[in-house]
Each structure stands twice: as C-alpha cells, then as structure tokens.
Amino acid sequence: MPEYCVTGGTGFIAAYLVKALLEKGHLVRTTVRDPEDVGKVGFLWELNGAKEKLKMFRADLMQEGSFDEAIQGVDGVFHTASPVLVPNDDNVQAKLATT
Ligand SMILES: NC(=O)c1ccc[n+]([C@@H]2O[C@H](COP(=O)([O-])OP(=O)(O)OC[C@H]3O[C@@H](n4cnc5c(N)ncnc54)[C@H](OP(=O)(O)O)[C@@H]3O)[C@@H](O)[C@H]2O)c1
C-alpha cells in the first residue's frame, strides 16, 4: 500500500487530504508544528484509521531539514503547509491613511 506525506496536517486542505487518504486505506504521514498540542492535532487522531495508519512528525518550514524524516521514502508528498508571515505593524491606522 502506498504511503503519502501531507504537510501541515492541521490545515484546512491538509486535514481533508489526510482523511481522504486514510479512507482509501493508505498509510499517511503528516507534519505539524507541535505534535503534543492535543487541542490542535487531536482531531487528526480521531479520523477513521488514524490510530493504525497515521504517523505524525514535527516539522517547521522555518527550520531547514525538519521535513526530511517525514518525507523520506514516501510515494508522494502533498505539500500544503504554508506560513502566514504578517509584518509587525503597530500603527495600522496611520499606514491606512497614507495608502
Ligand atoms: N483553502 C483554500 O480554499 C485554498 C485555495 C487555494 C489555495 N490554497 C493554498 O493552499 C495552502 C493551504 O491552504 P489552507 O487553507 O489549508 O491553509 P491553512 O488552513 O491556513 O493551513 C496552513 C497550514 O500550514 C501550517 N503552517 C503554518 N506555518 C507553518 C510553518 N512555519 N511550518 C510548518 N507548517 C506551517 C499551519 O500549521 P499550524 O496549525 O501549526 O499553524 C497549517 O496546518 C496555502 O498555500 C493556501 O494559500 C488554499
């Protein structure tokens, strides 16, 4: 049975991918930034087949090499993890007035 990695498993698209792949009986790896954060990742373990076929890895796009283990040897990668980089701006109103 093929094994796939879905990056950013807690995300909207990723969660549906993980669910669909598990339902098809595939082995699934997913990456999250904090596997111990039950409030964020707990729902993934509740998916049908997750306890038998899902593996969770810690990975952060801002840390080079942190995805290596999760993608090593899989048949395919669905890369949906996506950082939201919002520049700090403590004076939004002034900025709005000038644009
Ligand atoms: N949703 C749509 O309708 C849609 C349509 C077209 C394109 N897309 C694109 O598809 C991608 C995924 O969309 P989405 O809606 O599923 O996004 P999402 O729900 O915001 O999920 C993004 C995922 O990326 C993870 N992430 C954020 N920063 C990270 C980092 N530094 N390292 C590792 N993981 C990180 C988040 O993890 P945390 O939970 O830890 O924050 C989250 O799991 C995005 O590139 C989006 O632009 C989405």
The ligand as a Gaussian input file, in Angstrom:
#p B3LYP/6-31G(d) Opt

LIG

0 1
 N       -8.213000      26.921000       1.462000
 C       -8.368000      27.262000       0.186000
 O       -9.506000      27.418000      -0.320000
 C       -7.171000      27.437000      -0.726000
 C       -7.378000      27.733000      -2.071000
 C       -6.281000      27.877000      -2.913000
 C       -5.008000      27.748000      -2.400000
 N       -4.818000      27.483000      -1.094000
 C       -3.442000      27.362000      -0.603000
 O       -3.271000      26.062000      -0.067000
 C       -2.380000      26.136000       1.035000
 C       -3.076000      25.583000       2.275000
 O       -4.276000      26.298000       2.487000
 P       -5.192000      26.004000       3.763000
 O       -6.454000      26.751000       3.554000
 O       -5.248000      24.545000       4.022000
 O       -4.341000      26.752000       4.891000
 P       -4.455000      26.655000       6.488000
 O       -5.722000      26.032000       6.913000
 O       -4.125000      28.030000       6.997000
 O       -3.279000      25.668000       6.859000
 C       -1.942000      26.068000       6.774000
 C       -1.110000      25.035000       7.470000
 O        0.244000      25.443000       7.386000
 C        0.806000      25.248000       8.650000
 N        1.917000      26.148000       8.874000
 C        1.888000      27.492000       9.020000
 N        3.127000      27.961000       9.227000
 C        3.936000      26.876000       9.212000
 C        5.331000      26.707000       9.373000
 N        6.163000      27.738000       9.618000
 N        5.844000      25.452000       9.296000
 C        5.034000      24.393000       9.069000
 N        3.716000      24.482000       8.918000
 C        3.174000      25.725000       8.988000
 C       -0.297000      25.507000       9.662000
 O        0.060000      24.868000      10.849000
 P       -0.361000      25.420000      12.284000
 O       -1.669000      24.766000      12.574000
 O        0.732000      24.970000      13.181000
 O       -0.478000      26.912000      12.198000
 C       -1.451000      24.874000       8.949000
 O       -1.503000      23.496000       9.242000
 C       -1.993000      27.609000       1.186000
 O       -0.785000      27.828000       0.496000
 C       -3.134000      28.327000       0.527000
 O       -2.724000      29.595000       0.019000
 C       -5.883000      27.332000      -0.248000

